[in-house]
Amino acid sequence: MSPEIQFVLNSFSFLIWGVLIMWMCAGFTMLESGSVRTKNASVICLKNVGLYAIAGLMFYLIGYNRCMWT
């Protein structure tokens, strides 16, 4: 397989799996929100959004650089 095709397929795969992970986080947020009292649902949503944001920033700062060098 040529390097160009491999790059395109790797990029497409990275995009698809990233979208699936994002939907998985949303699903777990709904699951957790349904498991607690109504007044605590907003705290659960804020917690999950915060964790997803921290994970995204850490990947950008640490993981993305590592992916670019391999």
GUNULO-923702 format. One record per residue (C-alpha): x, y, z; residue in one letter. Coordinates in Angstrom, 3 decimals, decimal comma. Layout:
% GUNULO-923702
      east     north        up  rest
         X         Y         Z     a
...
***
This chain:
% GUNULO-923702
      east     north        up  rest
     0,000     0,000     0,000     m
     1,343     3,425    -0,891     s
     2,204     5,851     1,906     p
    -0,414     8,348     0,698     e
    -3,243     5,820     0,877     i
    -2,019     4,608     4,249     q
    -1,985     8,192     5,563     f
    -5,534     8,822     4,304     v
    -6,853     5,594     5,819     l
    -5,100     6,249     9,137     n
    -6,509     9,790     9,289     s
   -10,012     8,584     8,417     f
    -9,791     5,824    11,018     s
    -8,603     8,311    13,651     f
   -11,568    10,572    12,855     l
   -14,144     7,768    12,978     i
   -12,876     6,263    16,245     w
   -12,695     9,726    17,816     g
   -16,348    10,377    16,946     v
   -17,342     7,006    18,397     l
   -15,466     7,763    21,629     i
   -17,214    11,124    21,854     m
   -20,630     9,431    21,511     w
   -19,592     6,839    24,087     m
   -18,844     9,638    26,584     c
   -22,235    11,181    25,873     a
   -23,911     7,822    26,462     g
   -22,178     7,332    29,789     f
   -23,192    10,845    30,787     t
   -26,837     9,986    30,105     m
   -26,480     6,707    31,989     l
   -24,972     8,404    35,026     e
   -27,502    11,251    34,945     s
   -30,335     8,751    34,938     g
   -28,874     6,996    37,971     s
   -28,924    10,005    40,298     v
   -31,547    12,381    41,602     r
   -32,687    15,169    39,307     t
   -30,957    17,890    41,313     k
   -27,580    16,129    40,911     n
   -27,824    15,489    37,156     a
   -26,262    18,839    36,251     s
   -23,246    18,076    38,449     v
   -22,768    14,732    36,693     i
   -22,965    16,440    33,285     c
   -20,472    19,112    34,350     l
   -18,109    16,465    35,697     k
   -18,171    14,480    32,470     n
   -17,731    17,556    30,265     v
   -14,805    18,632    32,441     g
   -13,159    15,209    32,248     l
   -13,590    15,116    28,471     y
   -12,097    18,607    28,165     a
    -9,114    17,687    30,350     i
    -8,548    14,502    28,347     a
    -8,670    16,476    25,092     g
    -6,194    19,056    26,341     l
    -3,814    16,397    27,650     m
    -3,934    14,558    24,327     f
    -3,222    17,821    22,514     y
    -0,289    18,656    24,799     l
     1,226    15,170    25,193     i
    -0,318    12,583    22,908     g
    -0,556    14,563    19,665     y
     3,155    15,383    19,721     n
     3,955    11,740    20,355     r
     1,737    10,657    17,422     c
     3,429    13,086    15,071     m
     6,922    11,751    15,784     w
     6,211     8,063    15,214     t
***
